[in-house]
Amino acid sequence: MEYHDLFDEAGADFALNGSIKAELLKGAARLHRSAKLDGVLLESVDARAPGRHLDPPFEVEIAIEPSFSTPAEGELSYLFKYDVQAKSGEDLVMQFRAGYRVKYTFEMDDVSEQVMEAYGENVALATVHPYVRELVRRISGDFGFPPLTLDNLDLGVLFSIFAEEL
């Protein structure tokens, strides 16, 4: 299978220069030391397989729409809307749309929205992605296809920055 996804350079998708991005990721590393995962919740799922007659290999495209909120002081809530499409040429074979919410509490003062966003687009995304991988694998098998396994996130840059902070 061929995968085309959005996970480049530590999984973050924000247009900033390298030094600002590094500072935000260092802030996210500090936030990570203070954060506690409270839960990962599947909020919505929609799956369809219009291309049941098509055979692998499939090209997989992934689009992710992240958002975050702070429901109360010391709480973070991230919503990731995934749109995963498996195609054979131009033909849609399967499509999965899922929304996962990831909740954290933290004990850190004066956390900027940019640091919270960087934390979500890296750590929270790395937290939720295995859940999405399993959902896609299970549903594609339920559709009668060989189970479709999404790639891991490439978070090498993020982990190296976190290692410097620890």
Contact map, one row per residue, 1 for C-alpha under 8 A:
1110000000000000000000000000000000000000000000000000000111110000000000000000000000000000000000000000000000000000000000000000000000000000000000000000000000000000000000
1111000000000000000000000000000000000000000000000000000011110000000000000000000000000000000000000000000000000000000000000000000000000000000000000000000000000000000000
1111100000000000000000000000000000000000000000000000000000111000000000000000000000000000000000000000000000000000000000000000000000000000000000000000011000000000000000
0111110000000000000000000000000000000000000000000000000000111100000000000000000000000000000000000000000000000000000000000000000000000000000000000000000000000000000000
0011111000000000000000000000000000000000000000000000000000011110000000000000000000000000000000000000000000000000000000000000000000000000000000000000000000000000000000
0001111100101000000000000000000000000000000000000000000000000111000000000000000000000000000000000000000000000000000000000000000000000000000000000000000000000000000000
0000111111110000000000000000000000000000000000000000000000000000000000000000000000000000000000000000000000000000000000000000000000000000000000000000000011000000000000
0000011111111000000000000000000000000000000000000000000000000000000000000000000000000000000000000000000000000000000000000000000000000000000000000000000001000000000000
0000001111110000000000000000000000000000000000000000000000000000000000000000000000000000000000000000000000000000000000000000000000000000000000000000000001111100000000
0000001111110000000000000000000000000000000000000000000000000000000000000000000000000000000000000000000000000000000000000100000000000000000000000000000011111100000000
0000011111111000000000000000000000000000000000000000000000000000000000000000000000000000000000000000000000000000000000001100100000000000000000000000000011100000000000
0000001111111100000000000000000000000000000000000000000000000000000000000000000000000000000000000000000000000000000001001100000000000000000000000000000000000000000000
0000010100111110000000000000000000000000000000000000000000000000000000000000000000000000000000000000000000000000000000001000000000000000000000000000000000000000000000
0000000000011111000000000000000000000000000000000000000000000000000000000000000000000000000000000000000000000000000000000000000000000000000000000000000000000000000000
0000000000001111100000000000000000000000000000000000000000000000000000000000000000000000000000000000000000000000000000000000000000000000000000000000000000000000000000
0000000000000111110110000000000000000000000000000000000000000000000000000000000000000000000000000000000000000000000000000000000000000000000000000000000000000000000000
0000000000000011111110000000000000000000000000000000000000000000000000000000000000000000000000000000000000000000000000000000000000000000000000000000000000000000000000
0000000000000001111111000000000000000000000000000000000000000000000000000000000000000000000000000000000000000000000000000000000000000000000000000000000000000000000000
0000000000000000111111100000000000000000000000000000000000000000000000000000000000000000000000000000000000000000000000000000000000000000000000000000000000000000000000
0000000000000001111111110000000000000000000000000000000000000000000000000000000000000000000000000000000000000000000000000000000000000000000000000000000000000000000000
0000000000000001111111111000000000000000000000000000000000000000000000000000000000000000000000000000000000000000000000000000000000000000000000000000000000000000000000
0000000000000000011111111100000000000000000000000000000000000000000000000000000000000000000000000000000000000000000000000000000000000000000000000000000000000000100000
0000000000000000001111111110000000000000000000000000000000000000000000000000000000000000000000000000000000000000000000000000000000000000000000000000000000000000000000
0000000000000000000111111111000000000000000000000000000000000000000000000000000000000000000000000000000000000000011001000000000000000000000000000000000000000000000000
0000000000000000000011111111100000000000000000000000000000000000000000000000000000000000000000000000000000000000001001100000000000000000000000000000000000000100110000
0000000000000000000001111111110000000000000000000000000000000000000000000000000000000000000000000000000000000000000000000000000000000000000000000000000000000000110010
0000000000000000000000111111111000000000000000000000000000000000000000000000000000000000000000000000000000000000001000000000000000000000000000000000000000000000000000
0000000000000000000000011111111100000000000000000000000000000000000000000000000000000000000000000000000000000000001101100000000000000000000000000000000000000000000000
0000000000000000000000001111111110000000000000000000000000000000000000000000000000000000000000000000000000000000000000100000000000000000000000000000000000000000110010
0000000000000000000000000111111111000000000000000000000000000000000000000000000000000000000000000000000000000000000000000000000000000000000000000000000000000000000010
0000000000000000000000000011111111100000000000000000000000000000000000000000000000000000000000000000000001010010000000100000000000000000000000000000000000000000000000
0000000000000000000000000001111111100000000000000000000000000000000000000000000000000000000000000000000000000000000000100010000000000000000000000000000000000000000000
0000000000000000000000000000111111100000000000000000000000000000000000000000000000000000000000000000000000000000000000000000000000000000000000000000000000000000000000
0000000000000000000000000000011111110000000000000000000000000000000000000000000000000000000000000000000001110000000000000000000000000000000000000000000000000000000000
0000000000000000000000000000001111111000000000000000000000000000000000000000000000000000000000000000000111100000000000000000000000000000000000000000000000000000000000
0000000000000000000000000000000001111100000000000000000000000000000000000000000000000000000000000000000111000000000000000000000000000000000000000000000000000000000000
0000000000000000000000000000000000111110000000000000000000000000000000000000000000000000000000000000011110000000000000000000000000000000000000000000000000000000000000
0000000000000000000000000000000000011111000000000000000000000000000000000000000000000000000000000000011110000000000000000000000000000000000000000000000000000000000000
0000000000000000000000000000000000001111100000000000000000000000000000000000000000000000000000000000111100000000000000000000000000000000000000000000000000000000000000
0000000000000000000000000000000000000111110000000000000000000000000000000000000000000000000000000001111000000000000000000000000100000000000000000000000000000000000000
0000000000000000000000000000000000000011111000000000000000000000000000000000000000000000000000000001110000000000000000000000000000000000000000000000000000000000000000
0000000000000000000000000000000000000001111110000000000000000000000000000000000000000000000000000111100000000000000000000000000000000000000000000000000000000000000000
0000000000000000000000000000000000000000111110000000000000000000000000000000000000000000000000000111100000000000000000000000000000000000000000000000000000000000000000
0000000000000000000000000000000000000000011111000000000000000000000000000000000000000000000000001111000000000000000000000000000000000000000000000000000000000000000000
0000000000000000000000000000000000000000011111100000000000000000000000000000000000000000000000011110000000000000000000000000000000000000000000000000000000000000000000
0000000000000000000000000000000000000000000111110000000000000000000000000000000000000000000000011100000000000000000000000000000000000000000000000000000000000000000000
0000000000000000000000000000000000000000000011111000000000000000000000000000000000000000000001111000000000000000000000000000000000000000001000000000000000000000000000
0000000000000000000000000000000000000000000001111100000000000000000000000000000000000000000001110000000000000000000000000000000000000000000000000000000000000000000000
0000000000000000000000000000000000000000000000111111000000000000000000000000000000000000000111100000000000000000000000000000000000000000000000100000000000000000000000
0000000000000000000000000000000000000000000000011111000000000000000000000000000000000000000111000000000000000000000000000000000000000000000000000000000000000000000000
0000000000000000000000000000000000000000000000001111110000000000000000000000000000000000001111000000000000000000000000000000000000000000000000000000000000000000000000
0000000000000000000000000000000000000000000000001111111000000000000000000000000000000000000010000000000000000000000000000000000000000000000000101000000000000000000000
0000000000000000000000000000000000000000000000000011111000000000000000000000000000000000000000000000000000000000000000000000000000000000000000000000000000000000000000
0000000000000000000000000000000000000000000000000011111100000000000000000000000000000001000010000000000000000000000000000000000000000000000000000000000000000000000000
0000000000000000000000000000000000000000000000000001111111000000000000000000000000000001000000000000000000000000000000000000000000000000000000000000000000000000000000
1000000000000000000000000000000000000000000000000000011111000000000000000000000000000001000000000000000000000000000000000000000000000000000000000000000000000000000000
1100000000000000000000000000000000000000000000000000001111100000000000000000000000000001000000000000000000000000000000000000000000000000000000000000000000000000000000
1100000000000000000000000000000000000000000000000000001111110000000000000000000000000111000010000000000000000000000000000000000000000000000000000000000000000000000000
1111000000000000000000000000000000000000000000000000000011111000000000000000000000000111100000000000000000000000000000000000000000000000000000000000000000000000000000
1111100000000000000000000000000000000000000000000000000001111100000000000000000000011110000000000000000000000000000000000000000000000000000000000000000000000000000000
0011100000000000000000000000000000000000000000000000000000111110000000000000000000011100000000000000000000000000000000000000000000000000000000000000000000000000000000
0001110000000000000000000000000000000000000000000000000000011111000000000000000001111000000000000000000000000000000000000000000000000000000000000000000000000000000000
0000110000000000000000000000000000000000000000000000000000001111100000000000000001110000000000000000000000000000000000000000000000000000000000000000000000000000000000
0000010000000000000000000000000000000000000000000000000000000111110000000000000111100000000000000000000000000000000000000000000000000000000000000000000000000000000000
0000000000000000000000000000000000000000000000000000000000000011111000000000000111000000000000000000000000000000000000000000000000000000000000000000000000000000000000
0000000000000000000000000000000000000000000000000000000000000001111100000000011110000000000000000000000000000000000000011000000000000000000000000000000000000000000000
0000000000000000000000000000000000000000000000000000000000000000111110000000011100000000000000000000000000000000000010000000000000000000000000000000000000000000000000
0000000000000000000000000000000000000000000000000000000000000000011111000001111000000000000000000000000000000000000110010000000000000000000000000000000000000000000000
0000000000000000000000000000000000000000000000000000000000000000001111100001110000000000000000000000000000000000000000000000000000000000000000000000000000000000000000
0000000000000000000000000000000000000000000000000000000000000000000111111111100000000000000000000000000000000000000000000000000000000000000000000000000000000000000000
0000000000000000000000000000000000000000000000000000000000000000000011111011100000000000000000000000000000000000000000000000000000000000000000000000000000000000000000
0000000000000000000000000000000000000000000000000000000000000000000001111111000000000000000000000000000000000000000000000000000000000000000000000000000000000000000000
0000000000000000000000000000000000000000000000000000000000000000000001111110000000000000000000000000000000000000000000000000000000000000000000000000000000000000000000
0000000000000000000000000000000000000000000000000000000000000000000001011111000000000000000000000000000011110000000000000000000000000000000000000000000000000000000000
0000000000000000000000000000000000000000000000000000000000000000000001111111100000000000000000000000001111000000000000000000000000000000000000000000000000000000000000
0000000000000000000000000000000000000000000000000000000000000000000111110111110000000000000000000000001111000000000100000000000000000000000000000000000000000000000000
0000000000000000000000000000000000000000000000000000000000000000000111100011111000000000000000000000111100000000000000000000000000000000000000000000000000000000000000
0000000000000000000000000000000000000000000000000000000000000000011110000001111100000000000000000000111000000000000000010001000000000000000000000000000000000000000000
0000000000000000000000000000000000000000000000000000000000000000011100000000111110000000000000000011110000000000000000000000000000000000000000000000000000000000000000
0000000000000000000000000000000000000000000000000000000000000001111000000000011111000000000000000011100000000000000000000000100000000000000000000000000000000000000000
0000000000000000000000000000000000000000000000000000000000000001110000000000001111100000000000001111000000000000000000000000000000000000000000000000000000000000000000
0000000000000000000000000000000000000000000000000000000000000111100000000000000111110000000000011110000000000000000000000000000000000000000000000000000000000000000000
0000000000000000000000000000000000000000000000000000000000000111000000000000000011111000000000111100000000000000000000000000000000000000000000000000000000000000000000
0000000000000000000000000000000000000000000000000000000000011110000000000000000001111100000000111000000000000000000000000000000000000000000000000000000000000000000000
0000000000000000000000000000000000000000000000000000000000011100000000000000000000111110000111110000000000000000000000000000000000000000000000000000000000000000000000
0000000000000000000000000000000000000000000000000000000001111000000000000000000000011111000111100000000000000000000000000000000000000000000000000000000000000000000000
0000000000000000000000000000000000000000000000000000000001110000000000000000000000001111111111000000000000000000000000000000000000000000000000000000000000000000000000
0000000000000000000000000000000000000000000000000000011111100000000000000000000000000111111110000000000000000000000000000000000000000000000000000000000000000000000000
0000000000000000000000000000000000000000000000000000000000100000000000000000000000000011111000000000000000000000000000000000000000000000000000000000000000000000000000
0000000000000000000000000000000000000000000000000000000000000000000000000000000000000011111100000000000000000000000000000000000000000000000000000000000000000000000000
0000000000000000000000000000000000000000000000000010000000000000000000000000000000000011111110000000000000000000000000000000000000000000000000000000000000000000000000
0000000000000000000000000000000000000000000000001110000000000000000000000000000000001111011111100000000000000000000000000000000000000000000000000000000000000000000000
0000000000000000000000000000000000000000000000001111010001000000000000000000000000001111001111100000000000000000000000000000000000000000000000000000000000000000000000
0000000000000000000000000000000000000000000000111110000000000000000000000000000000001110000111110000000000000000000000000000000000000000000100000000000000000000000000
0000000000000000000000000000000000000000000000111000000000000000000000000000000000111100000111111000000000000000000000000000000000000000000000000000000000000000000000
0000000000000000000000000000000000000000000011110000000000000000000000000000000001111000000001111100000000000000000000000000000000000001000000000000000000000000000000
0000000000000000000000000000000000000000000111100000000000000000000000000000000011110000000000111110000000000000000000000000000000000000000000000000000000000000000000
0000000000000000000000000000000000000000011111000000000000000000000000000000000011100000000000011111000000000000000000000000000000010000000000000000000000000000000000
0000000000000000000000000000000000000000011110000000000000000000000000000000001111000000000000001111100000000000000000000000000000000000000000000000000000000000000000
0000000000000000000000000000000000000001111100000000000000000000000000000000001110000000000000000111110000000000000000000000000100000000000000000000000000000000000000
0000000000000000000000000000000000000011111000000000000000000000000000000000111100000000000000000011111000000000000000000000000000000000000000000000000000000000000000
0000000000000000000000000000000000001111100000000000000000000000000000000000111000000000000000000001111100000000000000000001001100000000000000000000000000000000000000
0000000000000000000000000000000000001111000000000000000000000000000000000011110000000000000000000000111110000000000000000000000000000000000000000000000000000000000000
0000000000000000000000000000000000111110000000000000000000000000000000000011100000000000000000000000011111000000000000000000000000000000000000000000000000000000000000
0000000000000000000000000000000000111100000000000000000000000000000000000111000000000000000000000000001111100000000000000000000000000000000000000000000000000000000000
0000000000000000000000000000001001110000000000000000000000000000000000000111000000000000000000000000000111110000000000000000000000000000000000000000000000000000000000
0000000000000000000000000000000001100000000000000000000000000000000000000100000000000000000000000000000011111000000000000000000000000000000000000000000000000000000000
0000000000000000000000000000001001000000000000000000000000000000000000000100000000000000000000000000000001111110000000000000000000000000000000000000000000000000000000
0000000000000000000000000000000000000000000000000000000000000000000000000000000000000000000000000000000000111110000000000000000000000000000000000000000000000000000000
0000000000000000000000000000000000000000000000000000000000000000000000000000000000000000000000000000000000011111000000000000000000000000000000000000000000000000000000
0000000000000000000000000000001000000000000000000000000000000000000000000000000000000000000000000000000000011111101100000000000000000000000000000000000000000000000000
0000000000000000000000000000000000000000000000000000000000000000000000000000000000000000000000000000000000000111111100000000000000000000000000000000000000000000000000
0000000000000000000000000000000000000000000000000000000000000000000000000000000000000000000000000000000000000011111110000000000000000000000000000000000000000000000000
0000000000000000000000010000000000000000000000000000000000000000000000000000000000000000000000000000000000000001111111000000000000000000000000000000000000000000000000
0000000000000000000000011011000000000000000000000000000000000000000000000000000000000000000000000000000000000011111111100000000000000000000000000000000000000000000000
0000000000000000000000000001000000000000000000000000000000000000000100000001000000000000000000000000000000000011111111110000000000000000000000000000000000000000000000
0000000000000000000000000000000000000000000000000000000000000000001100000000000000000000000000000000000000000000111111111000000000000000000000000000000000000000000000
0000000000010000000000011001000000000000000000000000000000000000000000000000000000000000000000000000000000000000011111111100000000000000000000000000000000000000000000
0000000000000000000000001001101100000000000000000000000000000000000000000000000000000000000000000000000000000000001111111111000000000000000000000000000000000000000000
0000000000000000000000000000000000000000000000000000000000000000010100000000010000000000000000000000000000000000000111111111100000000000000000000000000000000000000000
0000000000111000000000000000000000000000000000000000000000000000010000000000000000000000000000000000000000000000000011111111100000000000000000000000000000000000000000
0000000001110000000000000000000000000000000000000000000000000000000000000000000000000000000000000000000000000000000001111111110000000000000000000000000000100100000000
0000000000000000000000000000000100000000000000000000000000000000000000000000000000000000000000000000000000000000000000111111111000000000000000000000000000000000000000
0000000000000000000000000000000000000000000000000000000000000000000000000000010000000000000000000000010000000000000000111111111100000000000000000000000000000000000000
0000000000100000000000000000000000000000000000000000000000000000000000000000000100000000000000000000000000000000000000011111111110000000000000000000000000000000000000
0000000000000000000000000000000000000000000000000000000000000000000000000000000000000000000000000000000000000000000000000111111111000000000000000000000010000000000000
0000000000000000000000000000000000000000000000000000000000000000000000000000000000000000000000000000010000000000000000000011111111100000000000000000000000000000000000
0000000000000000000000000000000000000001000000000000000000000000000000000000000000000000000000000001010000000000000000000001111111110000000000000000000000000000000000
0000000000000000000000000000000000000000000000000000000000000000000000000000000000000000000000000000000000000000000000000000111111111000000000000000000110000000000000
0000000000000000000000000000000000000000000000000000000000000000000000000000000000000000000000000000000000000000000000000000011111111100000000000000000100000000000000
0000000000000000000000000000000000000000000000000000000000000000000000000000000000000000000000000000000000000000000000000000001111111110000000000000000000000000000000
0000000000000000000000000000000000000000000000000000000000000000000000000000000000000000000000000100000000000000000000000000000111111111000000000000000000000000000000
0000000000000000000000000000000000000000000000000000000000000000000000000000000000000000000000000000000000000000000000000000000011111111100000000000111000000000000000
0000000000000000000000000000000000000000000000000000000000000000000000000000000000000000000000000000000000000000000000000000000001111111110000000000100000000000000000
0000000000000000000000000000000000000000000000000000000000000000000000000000000000000000000000000000000000000000000000000000000000111111111000000000000000000000000000
0000000000000000000000000000000000000000000000000000000000000000000000000000000000000000000000010000000000000000000000000000000000011111111100000011110000000000000000
0000000000000000000000000000000000000000000000000000000000000000000000000000000000000000000000000000000000000000000000000000000000001111111110000011110000000000000000
0000000000000000000000000000000000000000000000000000000000000000000000000000000000000000000000000000000000000000000000000000000000000111111111000010000000000000000000
0000000000000000000000000000000000000000000000100000000000000000000000000000000000000000000000000000000000000000000000000000000000000011111111100010000000000000000000
0000000000000000000000000000000000000000000000000000000000000000000000000000000000000000000001000000000000000000000000000000000000000001111111111111000000000000000000
0000000000000000000000000000000000000000000000000000000000000000000000000000000000000000000000000000000000000000000000000000000000000000111111111111000000000000000000
0000000000000000000000000000000000000000000000000000000000000000000000000000000000000000000000000000000000000000000000000000000000000000011111111000000000000000000000
0000000000000000000000000000000000000000000000001001000000000000000000000000000000000000000000000000000000000000000000000000000000000000001111111000000000000000000000
0000000000000000000000000000000000000000000000000000000000000000000000000000000000000000000000000000000000000000000000000000000000000000000111111100000000000000000000
0000000000000000000000000000000000000000000000000001000000000000000000000000000000000000000000000000000000000000000000000000000000000000000111111111000000000000000000
0000000000000000000000000000000000000000000000000000000000000000000000000000000000000000000000000000000000000000000000000000000000000000000110011111000000000000000000
0000000000000000000000000000000000000000000000000000000000000000000000000000000000000000000000000000000000000000000000000000000000000001111110001111100000000000000000
0000000000000000000000000000000000000000000000000000000000000000000000000000000000000000000000000000000000000000000000000000000000000001100110001111110000000000000000
0000000000000000000000000000000000000000000000000000000000000000000000000000000000000000000000000000000000000000000000000000000000001101100000000011111000000000000000
0010000000000000000000000000000000000000000000000000000000000000000000000000000000000000000000000000000000000000000000000000000000001001100000000001111100000000000000
0010000000000000000000000000000000000000000000000000000000000000000000000000000000000000000000000000000000000000000000000000000000001000000000000000111110000000000000
0000000000000000000000000000000000000000000000000000000000000000000000000000000000000000000000000000000000000000000000000000000011000000000000000000011111000000000000
0000001001100000000000000000000000000000000000000000000000000000000000000000000000000000000000000000000000000000000000000000010010000000000000000000001111100000000000
0000001111100000000000000000000000000000000000000000000000000000000000000000000000000000000000000000000000000000000000000000000000000000000000000000000111110000000000
0000000011100000000000000000000000000000000000000000000000000000000000000000000000000000000000000000000000000000000000000100000000000000000000000000000011111110000000
0000000011000000000000000000000000000000000000000000000000000000000000000000000000000000000000000000000000000000000000000000000000000000000000000000000001111111000000
0000000011000000000000000000000000000000000000000000000000000000000000000000000000000000000000000000000000000000000000000000000000000000000000000000000000111111100000
0000000011000000000000001000000000000000000000000000000000000000000000000000000000000000000000000000000000000000000000000100000000000000000000000000000000111111110000
0000000000000000000000000000000000000000000000000000000000000000000000000000000000000000000000000000000000000000000000000000000000000000000000000000000000111111111000
0000000000000000000000000000000000000000000000000000000000000000000000000000000000000000000000000000000000000000000000000000000000000000000000000000000000011111111100
0000000000000000000001001100100000000000000000000000000000000000000000000000000000000000000000000000000000000000000000000000000000000000000000000000000000001111111110
0000000000000000000000001100100000000000000000000000000000000000000000000000000000000000000000000000000000000000000000000000000000000000000000000000000000000111111111
0000000000000000000000000000000000000000000000000000000000000000000000000000000000000000000000000000000000000000000000000000000000000000000000000000000000000011111111
0000000000000000000000000000000000000000000000000000000000000000000000000000000000000000000000000000000000000000000000000000000000000000000000000000000000000001111111
0000000000000000000000000100110000000000000000000000000000000000000000000000000000000000000000000000000000000000000000000000000000000000000000000000000000000000111111
0000000000000000000000000000000000000000000000000000000000000000000000000000000000000000000000000000000000000000000000000000000000000000000000000000000000000000011111
